[in-house]
């Protein structure tokens, strides 16, 4: 049970870090939906050519 709690805590910290903390410092993460924006911009650029 203790190892399961450790896993849940580590996962929760990872989720909060990637979803909220890193984007505030300007580090893009896919969880902050910055990956989809880059893909859309790349697709628009390739269609324009």
Phi, psi and omega in degrees: 000324181294322179291326178293319178295320177298315178299316180296318179295315179297317178297318179295319177296317179299316180297311181296320179298312182284331184273325188238313190284308182299318177298330177294332178270005177087012179264114182288137175229156179292333179289338177269013177065022178279337179292319181292328178293319179295320180295317180296320179293320178295320179295320178295320180294320180288328178288327181290334181281000000 
